[in-house]
Structure formats: structure tokens, C-alpha cells
Amino acid sequence: MVVKAIPVMKAKYWTIEISVYLLALLLIVAAGSKIADLDKFAGQITNQPFDNSFTNVLTYGVPALEVILVIGLLWPASRLIGLYGAAVLLTIFTIYIALVTFNFYDRVPCGCAFAFEKLSWPQHLLINLFFTLLSYFAIAMIKRSNLNKILKT
């Protein structure tokens, strides 16, 4: 049996596609779980160590931003912008989770929604690091391989 090598551009394309769809899946699950129980999410936001005057903005803004990023990721013309947005949001979440993990706060501020609520903070940090690095990896692959033009079609 002879195994043919996958053309490099095709392998890069599919690597980017898989990365984008994994990120979109993460964000839509996160947004969906927040939207499904908005009162619980608002309570979790209120329990955060920052000023409660941000509660309304964050309660509606975070899931809305996650949905917008999913649309950006899945729409080829805005994929790179969606990746940058996902990278920034995931970086912010990862820094926050690192601060919780390393006991920066006097109390553990909130439980996470859906599948993540069963994870320890170090496990959550590892998952967030993975997805954060995945977003930067996809950005780098697009920029380096000039696939942005191909992905927009």
C-alpha cells in the first residue's frame, strides 16, 4: 500500500479549519450555557472580585461577544478577525483563571458553566491555555502561509 503525501497547502488549510471549528465549538458552548441560565451567570458575575457596577454589561456582553466571535470564526471573510478576537478573549480568561489558580484572590470567585464546572482550577487553566495557544497558532499559520486569501473564498 502506497500512502500519498498530503499537499502542504491542503494540510495547512485543514489544520486551520479544525482549529477554527474547535474554537467556535468552545465559544458557542460557553455562550449557550450562559444564555441558558442567565440568572445563574449574573450571580456568578456578581460574585467576582471586581466592582459590581460591571455586572449588567458583563452578564449580557460576554455571551454576546462569544456569539459574535463564533460568527466571525465561521464566516470566511472575517475568520482572521474572529481569531484575533478569540485570542484576546481567551487570553483575558486565561490570565483570570491563572490568578484564581495561584490564589491571587482571597476567595474562589465563581463556578464555571456546563462541562467546565466539574474541573479543578488547574485543569481549567490547562484547557484555557490549550485553546488560547490554538488561536495564536491558527493566526500564525494563516499569516505565514498566506492562506487568508484562500480562506476568504
N, C-alpha and C positions, 0 to 999 in steps of 0.2 A: 504494500500500500504506500503510495506516494502522497505526502502531505504538502500541499502548496502553501507557500508563504502568503500571508495576508498583505496586500499592498499597504505601505506605511500610511498613506493618507487615509485609507479606509479604517485602519486600526485606530488612528488618532481621532477620526470622526466618531467612531463608536465609543471610544473611551470618554470623549467629551459628552456624547449623548447619554451614556449610562450615568455619568457624574451628575449631569443636569437633572435627570429624572429622579435620581436618589435624593438630591437636594429638594426638588419640588415635592416629592413624597413626604419628606421630613417636615417641610413647611406647611403643607396642606393638612397633615395630621395634627400638627401643633395648633394651627389656626382653627381647625374644626373642633378640636377638644375644648378650646377656649370659648368658641362661639356656642357650642352645645350647652355649656354650663357657664354662661356669662356672669351670673351672680357669684358662683364659686371663684371664678377668675378675679372678679373685682375684689372679693375678700382677700385673696392671695396678694393682690397688688397693694391693698391697704396694709397688709402685714409686712410689707417691705421696709427696709431701714431708711428709705428716703421720704421726703416730705409728701404727705397725703394729698396735697393740692394737685399732684400729678395723676391721681387715681383715675379720674374720668378719661383723661387723654390717653393714658396707657391701656386702660380696660378696652377701649374701642380702637385705639391706634395700633397696638401691637398686632392683634389678629388681622386688622385691615391691611397693615403693611405686609404681613406674611402672605395674604392672598394676592396682593399686588405683585409681590416678588415671584410668586408661583406663575402668575400670568406672564410676567417679564421673562421668566426662565423658559416657559413653554412656547412663547411666541418667538420664532427665529429672529425676527428683525430687532428684538430687544434683548436677546439672550445674554449678551455681554454685560449690558446694564443690569439685568437681573442677577447675574453672577456677582457683579461688584456689590450690589445691594445686599445679597445673601451673605457675602463675605463680611461686610461691615456689621450686619445684624448678628451673625454668628460670632464674630469677634467680640462684640459687646457682651453677648450672653456668656461666652466662654470666660471672659475676664471676670464677670459677675460670679459665675459658678466656681472659678478658681478662688476668689475671695471668700466665698462660703466654705469651700473645701478646706482652706487653710486657716479657718477660724478668725477671719478678719472682723466679722460681726459678732456681737455679744450673743446673738440668738440665730438659730437657723430660720431664715425668713419665710420660706414657703415650700409647699409640696408641689411637684410638677404634675402636669396632667397626663392622662392616658397611660401609655406603657412606661413612661419615664418615672411615674410616681413610685414604682417598686424598686428603683435603682438607688444605690448609695450615691452620695455626692461625688466620690472619686470615680465611680462608674459613669455618672452623668458627665463629668469633666472629660473623661476619655472619649465618650461618644461625641460630645461637642467639639473636641479637638479634631477628631476624625473628619467631621463634616466641615469644619472651618478650613482645615488643610485641603480637603477635597475641593472646596470652592476656589481657593487660591490656585490649586493645581490645574483646574479646568480653565481658569483665566489665563494662566501661563501657557497652557497648551494652545489655546486659541491665538494668543498674541504671537507666540513663537512660530506657529505653523501657518499663519495667515489664513486660518480656517474661518475667520469671521465672515468673509465674503461668501464662502460656501454655505455657512450656517444660516445666512440671511435669506437664502432662496427657498 
